[in-house]
Amino acid sequence: MTETLQRAVNAALATVIDPELRRPITELGMVDSVEISDDGLVRLAVLLTIAGCPLRDTITSDAEKALSSVPGVTAVDVELKVMNQAQRDALKEQLRGAGGQRGIPFNDPGSLTKVFAVASGKGGVGKSSVTVNLACALAAQGLRVGIVDADVYGFSVPALMGITQAPTRVDDMILPPVAYGVKVISIGMFVTANQPVAWRGPMLHRALEQFLTDVYFGDLDALFLDLPPGTGDIAISVAQLLPKAEILVVTTPQAAAADVAERAGAIATQTGQSLAGVIENMSYLEMPDGGRMDLFGSGGGAVLAERLTATVGSDVPLLGQIPLDILLREGGDAGSPIVLAQPDTPAAAALAEIAGKLAARPRGLTGMKLGLQPR
């Protein structure tokens, strides 16, 4: 009976997921000890990565819930301890590989992560809202997704995702906060209040590089980068640091916006990147009688896709048209993405359809070693 209970307790602990690393605590070496008394009391000692772990209460409650559901367990006592340096080093090596080497994992030949750089010609087209909702839509499908808020001057992703938690630092490794199943990093998590960031180009490049090397995202299916408007320093840095990133161009229907957005997409001809497609935001307003009002004109997204196709010499599709919706704005203000809060709305449906197209794009296997050996 004791051995059966011990196996059941171990199985239950394997379901407790670290909220930042998104892996079972049993795999991460966080279970220090488990004691089961004759009367069914389970005493569990859990090792936290750092003393001030912001999600210590979550880990405690998840462990208590998992163990309390085991038949034969009458009570649960969780004790929280802290890893020593050797244990932290072992954890970093487990996560990063031998030696805990730093680097950009998305550039590894074996990486299957699809990287999308979301760009726009100018501000105010809803690029960040589109990024957040696409990421959440993919995460809702069960994919592992991350966002790098690369708009250092105009960071907005934490607010759109409702994130107030600061990242956890384990020595030189940063664990990004998780919201709606999406791992997020932003310069907004490192500044106080609404302090402006006044940096020149080299500092912007270094910040982006640190996000990609020091932040542990784990094995992602998709990574979104919310770029600042235009074709400045960050766009160039993304091309240098993530040469395989595909560009998603967000525009609005009017001709003037499409003209400016064309420059943001045409940068691919200079950087050697590919274009994943065009997304037209604020396409129309649905009227109570079922009709549509084109507040900002029409056809800009299709025209832009045609121009970029001619410019880069390969097909650049119009991935979708997202209607104006007050619920989209309200969801952003509340930190509750519309694809999750109001999935039946036209805007949420359009965003989910675009996310489905991105998820269906094949991940290249060129240059990958499959580990096959002749017999």
C-alpha positions as CSV (number, residue, x, y, z in Angstrom):
1,M,0.0,0.0,0.0
2,T,2.8,2.4,0.8
3,E,4.6,1.7,-2.5
4,T,1.3,2.2,-4.4
5,L,0.7,5.5,-2.6
6,Q,4.3,6.6,-3.2
7,R,3.9,5.9,-7.0
8,A,0.6,7.9,-7.0
9,V,2.2,10.8,-5.2
10,N,5.2,10.9,-7.6
11,A,2.8,10.8,-10.6
12,A,0.8,13.6,-9.1
13,L,3.9,15.7,-8.6
14,A,4.8,15.2,-12.3
15,T,1.7,17.1,-13.2
16,V,2.8,20.2,-11.2
17,I,4.2,22.7,-13.8
18,D,6.6,25.5,-13.0
19,P,4.6,28.6,-14.1
20,E,7.7,30.3,-15.6
21,L,9.6,27.4,-17.1
22,R,6.4,25.5,-18.2
23,R,7.9,22.1,-17.3
24,P,7.1,19.7,-14.5
25,I,8.9,20.5,-11.2
26,T,10.0,16.8,-11.1
27,E,12.0,17.3,-14.4
28,L,13.6,20.5,-13.2
29,G,15.1,19.1,-10.0
30,M,12.8,21.2,-7.8
31,V,11.6,18.4,-5.7
32,D,14.0,18.2,-2.8
33,S,12.2,15.5,-0.7
34,V,8.9,13.7,-0.3
35,E,7.9,12.0,2.9
36,I,4.6,10.1,3.5
37,S,3.5,9.3,7.0
38,D,1.4,6.3,8.0
39,D,-1.7,8.5,8.4
40,G,-1.4,9.8,4.8
41,L,0.3,13.1,5.5
42,V,2.6,14.2,2.7
43,R,5.5,16.4,3.5
44,L,6.9,18.0,0.3
45,A,10.0,20.2,0.1
46,V,10.3,22.2,-3.1
47,L,13.4,24.1,-4.3
48,L,12.7,27.5,-5.7
49,T,15.2,29.0,-8.2
50,I,15.5,32.2,-6.2
51,A,14.5,33.3,-2.7
52,G,12.1,36.0,-3.9
53,C,10.3,33.8,-6.5
54,P,7.2,35.8,-7.5
55,L,5.1,32.7,-8.1
56,R,6.0,30.8,-5.0
57,D,2.3,30.8,-3.9
58,T,1.2,29.4,-7.3
59,I,3.7,26.5,-7.0
60,T,2.5,25.8,-3.4
61,S,-1.2,25.8,-4.3
62,D,-0.6,23.7,-7.4
63,A,1.4,21.1,-5.5
64,E,-1.2,21.0,-2.7
65,K,-4.0,20.6,-5.2
66,A,-2.3,17.8,-7.1
67,L,-1.3,15.9,-4.0
68,S,-4.7,16.3,-2.2
69,S,-6.4,14.6,-5.2
70,V,-4.4,11.4,-4.6
71,P,-6.5,8.7,-2.8
72,G,-5.0,7.9,0.5
73,V,-3.5,11.4,1.1
74,T,-5.1,13.0,4.1
75,A,-3.1,16.2,4.3
76,V,-0.3,18.1,2.5
77,D,2.5,20.2,4.0
78,V,4.6,22.1,1.4
79,E,7.9,23.6,2.5
80,L,9.7,26.0,0.2
81,K,13.5,26.1,0.0
82,V,15.9,27.8,-2.3
83,M,18.4,26.2,-4.7
84,N,22.1,26.6,-3.9
85,Q,24.5,27.8,-6.6
86,A,25.4,24.2,-7.7
87,Q,21.8,23.4,-8.2
88,R,21.1,26.5,-10.1
89,D,24.1,25.8,-12.4
90,A,22.7,22.3,-13.0
91,L,19.3,23.7,-13.9
92,K,20.8,26.3,-16.3
93,E,22.9,23.5,-17.9
94,Q,19.8,21.3,-18.2
95,L,17.8,24.2,-19.9
96,R,20.5,25.6,-22.1
97,G,22.6,22.6,-22.8
98,A,26.2,21.6,-21.8
99,G,27.9,24.4,-20.1
100,G,24.8,26.6,-20.0
101,Q,26.0,28.4,-23.1
102,R,24.4,31.6,-24.1
103,G,23.4,32.3,-27.7
104,I,20.3,32.8,-29.8
105,P,18.7,29.4,-29.8
106,F,16.3,30.4,-32.7
107,N,19.3,30.5,-35.0
108,D,20.4,26.9,-34.2
109,P,20.2,24.6,-37.3
110,G,18.0,22.3,-35.3
111,S,15.5,25.0,-34.3
112,L,12.0,24.6,-35.6
113,T,10.7,27.8,-34.1
114,K,8.8,30.0,-36.6
115,V,9.9,33.6,-36.0
116,F,7.6,36.4,-37.2
117,A,8.7,40.0,-37.1
118,V,5.5,42.1,-37.1
119,A,6.2,45.4,-38.9
120,S,4.4,48.5,-40.0
121,G,5.2,51.6,-41.9
122,K,3.9,54.0,-39.3
123,G,2.4,53.9,-35.9
124,G,-1.3,53.7,-35.0
125,V,-2.2,50.8,-37.3
126,G,-2.8,48.4,-34.4
127,K,0.4,46.4,-34.9
128,S,0.8,45.5,-31.2
129,S,-2.8,44.5,-30.8
130,V,-2.5,42.2,-33.8
131,T,0.7,40.7,-32.5
132,V,-0.8,40.0,-29.0
133,N,-4.0,38.4,-30.4
134,L,-2.2,36.3,-33.0
135,A,0.1,35.0,-30.2
136,C,-2.8,34.2,-27.9
137,A,-4.7,32.5,-30.7
138,L,-1.8,30.2,-31.4
139,A,-1.3,29.5,-27.7
140,A,-5.0,28.6,-27.4
141,Q,-4.4,26.0,-30.1
142,G,-1.9,24.3,-27.9
143,L,1.3,25.8,-29.5
144,R,4.2,27.1,-27.4
145,V,4.4,30.8,-28.2
146,G,6.6,33.8,-27.1
147,I,6.6,37.5,-27.7
148,V,9.5,39.9,-27.7
149,D,8.3,43.5,-27.4
150,A,11.0,45.0,-29.6
151,D,9.3,48.4,-29.7
152,V,11.7,49.8,-27.0
153,Y,10.4,53.4,-27.2
154,G,6.7,52.6,-27.5
155,F,6.4,49.3,-25.6
156,S,2.8,48.3,-25.0
157,V,2.7,44.5,-25.0
158,P,2.7,44.0,-21.1
159,A,-0.4,46.3,-20.8
160,L,-2.1,44.5,-23.7
161,M,-1.5,41.2,-22.0
162,G,-2.3,42.3,-18.5
163,I,1.2,41.6,-17.2
164,T,2.4,43.4,-14.1
165,Q,4.8,40.7,-12.9
166,A,8.6,41.4,-13.3
167,P,10.8,38.7,-14.9
168,T,12.6,36.3,-12.6
169,R,16.4,36.4,-12.9
170,V,18.4,33.3,-12.2
171,D,22.0,34.5,-12.3
172,D,22.5,35.5,-16.0
173,M,19.3,33.8,-17.1
174,I,16.0,35.7,-17.3
175,L,12.7,33.8,-17.0
176,P,9.9,35.7,-18.9
177,P,6.5,36.2,-17.3
178,V,3.7,34.1,-18.8
179,A,0.2,35.3,-19.7
180,Y,-2.5,33.2,-21.5
181,G,0.1,30.6,-22.2
182,V,2.4,33.1,-23.9
183,K,5.9,34.0,-22.7
184,V,6.6,37.7,-22.9
185,I,9.6,40.0,-22.5
186,S,9.6,43.7,-22.8
187,I,11.7,46.7,-21.8
188,G,8.6,47.9,-20.0
189,M,9.2,45.2,-17.4
190,F,12.5,46.9,-16.5
191,V,11.5,50.5,-16.2
192,T,9.7,52.2,-13.3
193,A,6.2,53.7,-13.7
194,N,5.9,55.1,-17.3
195,Q,9.6,56.2,-17.5
196,P,10.6,56.9,-21.1
197,V,13.5,55.1,-22.7
198,A,16.0,57.5,-24.5
199,W,18.6,55.3,-26.1
200,R,20.6,55.5,-29.3
201,G,21.0,52.7,-31.9
202,P,23.8,50.7,-30.2
203,M,21.8,50.5,-27.0
204,L,18.7,49.3,-28.8
205,H,20.7,46.6,-30.5
206,R,22.2,45.5,-27.2
207,A,18.7,45.4,-25.6
208,L,17.3,43.2,-28.3
209,E,20.3,41.0,-28.3
210,Q,20.0,40.5,-24.6
211,F,16.3,39.6,-24.9
212,L,17.3,36.9,-27.4
213,T,20.3,35.5,-25.5
214,D,19.6,35.9,-21.8
215,V,15.8,35.2,-21.8
216,Y,15.0,31.6,-21.6
217,F,11.9,30.9,-23.8
218,G,12.4,27.2,-24.1
219,D,11.4,25.2,-27.2
220,L,8.8,27.5,-28.9
221,D,6.6,26.7,-31.9
222,A,6.3,30.4,-32.7
223,L,8.1,33.6,-31.6
224,F,6.6,37.0,-32.4
225,L,8.6,40.2,-32.4
226,D,6.6,43.4,-32.1
227,L,8.8,45.9,-34.1
228,P,8.6,49.7,-33.9
229,P,7.2,51.4,-36.9
230,G,9.4,52.1,-39.9
231,T,12.8,50.7,-41.0
232,G,15.1,52.0,-38.4
233,D,17.7,50.5,-36.0
234,I,15.5,47.7,-34.6
235,A,14.5,46.4,-38.0
236,I,18.1,46.2,-39.1
237,S,19.1,44.5,-35.8
238,V,16.4,41.9,-36.2
239,A,17.7,41.1,-39.7
240,Q,21.2,40.7,-38.2
241,L,20.2,38.8,-35.1
242,L,17.4,36.7,-36.6
243,P,18.1,36.4,-40.3
244,K,15.5,33.6,-40.7
245,A,12.7,35.8,-39.3
246,E,9.7,36.2,-41.6
247,I,8.1,39.7,-41.9
248,L,4.4,40.3,-41.3
249,V,3.4,43.7,-42.5
250,V,0.4,45.3,-40.8
251,T,-1.4,48.2,-42.6
252,T,-4.8,49.9,-42.8
253,P,-6.9,50.2,-45.9
254,Q,-6.1,53.8,-47.0
255,A,-3.7,54.3,-49.8
256,A,-1.4,56.6,-47.8
257,A,-0.9,53.8,-45.1
258,A,-0.2,51.2,-47.8
259,D,2.4,53.4,-49.4
260,V,4.3,53.8,-46.1
261,A,3.8,50.1,-45.2
262,E,5.4,49.1,-48.5
263,R,8.7,50.4,-47.3
264,A,8.5,48.3,-44.1
265,G,8.0,45.2,-46.2
266,A,10.4,46.1,-49.0
267,I,13.3,46.1,-46.5
268,A,13.3,42.3,-47.1
269,T,15.0,42.9,-50.4
270,Q,18.0,44.5,-48.6
271,T,18.1,42.1,-45.6
272,G,17.4,38.8,-47.4
273,Q,14.4,38.0,-45.2
274,S,11.2,36.5,-46.5
275,L,7.7,38.0,-46.2
276,A,5.0,36.0,-44.5
277,G,2.2,38.2,-45.7
278,V,0.2,41.3,-45.2
279,I,-2.5,41.9,-42.6
280,E,-5.1,44.7,-43.1
281,N,-6.4,46.1,-39.8
282,M,-9.3,48.4,-39.3
283,S,-10.7,47.2,-42.6
284,Y,-14.3,48.2,-42.1
285,L,-17.0,48.8,-39.5
286,E,-19.9,46.4,-39.3
287,M,-23.2,48.3,-39.1
288,P,-26.3,47.3,-37.1
289,D,-28.2,46.5,-40.3
290,G,-25.5,44.1,-41.4
291,G,-23.8,46.5,-43.9
292,R,-20.2,47.7,-43.8
293,M,-18.8,51.1,-43.6
294,D,-15.3,51.6,-45.0
295,L,-14.2,54.4,-42.7
296,F,-10.6,54.4,-44.0
297,G,-11.3,53.4,-47.6
298,S,-10.7,50.0,-49.0
299,G,-8.3,47.8,-50.9
300,G,-5.1,49.0,-49.2
301,G,-4.1,45.6,-48.0
302,A,-4.6,43.9,-51.3
303,V,-2.7,46.6,-53.2
304,L,0.2,46.3,-50.7
305,A,0.3,42.5,-51.1
306,E,0.5,43.0,-54.9
307,R,3.2,45.6,-54.7
308,L,5.3,43.5,-52.4
309,T,4.9,40.4,-54.5
310,A,6.3,42.4,-57.4
311,T,9.1,43.8,-55.4
312,V,10.4,40.6,-53.8
313,G,9.6,38.4,-56.7
314,S,7.6,35.8,-54.7
315,D,4.1,35.5,-53.5
316,V,3.2,37.8,-50.6
317,P,-0.4,36.9,-49.6
318,L,-3.0,39.1,-48.0
319,L,-3.5,36.9,-44.9
320,G,-6.7,38.6,-43.7
321,Q,-8.8,41.7,-43.0
322,I,-9.6,42.6,-39.4
323,P,-12.7,44.8,-38.9
324,L,-12.9,47.7,-36.4
325,D,-14.4,46.5,-33.1
326,I,-14.7,48.5,-29.9
327,L,-14.3,45.2,-28.0
328,L,-10.8,44.8,-29.5
329,R,-9.9,48.2,-28.1
330,E,-11.6,47.5,-24.7
331,G,-9.8,44.1,-24.5
332,G,-6.4,45.8,-25.0
333,D,-7.2,48.4,-22.3
334,A,-8.2,45.6,-19.9
335,G,-5.3,43.3,-20.8
336,S,-7.7,40.7,-22.1
337,P,-7.1,39.8,-25.8
338,I,-10.3,39.6,-27.8
339,V,-9.5,36.2,-29.3
340,L,-9.9,34.8,-25.8
341,A,-12.4,37.1,-24.2
342,Q,-14.8,37.5,-27.2
343,P,-13.9,34.7,-29.6
344,D,-17.3,34.9,-31.5
345,T,-16.8,38.5,-32.6
346,P,-15.9,39.3,-36.3
347,A,-12.6,40.8,-35.3
348,A,-11.6,37.7,-33.1
349,A,-12.7,35.4,-35.9
350,A,-10.5,37.2,-38.5
351,L,-7.5,37.2,-36.1
352,A,-8.0,33.4,-35.4
353,E,-8.2,32.7,-39.1
354,I,-4.9,34.5,-39.7
355,A,-3.3,32.7,-36.8
356,G,-4.5,29.4,-38.4
357,K,-2.7,30.3,-41.6
358,L,0.5,31.1,-39.8
359,A,0.3,27.8,-37.8
360,A,-0.2,25.9,-41.1
361,R,3.0,27.3,-42.6
362,P,5.6,24.5,-42.7
363,R,8.8,24.8,-40.7
364,G,11.8,24.3,-42.9
365,L,14.1,21.2,-42.3
366,T,16.9,22.5,-44.5
367,G,20.2,21.8,-43.0
368,M,18.8,19.8,-40.1
369,K,20.5,16.6,-38.9
370,L,17.9,13.8,-38.5
371,G,20.3,11.5,-36.6
372,L,19.9,8.7,-39.1
373,Q,22.7,6.1,-39.2
374,P,23.3,3.3,-41.8
375,R,23.1,-0.2,-40.4
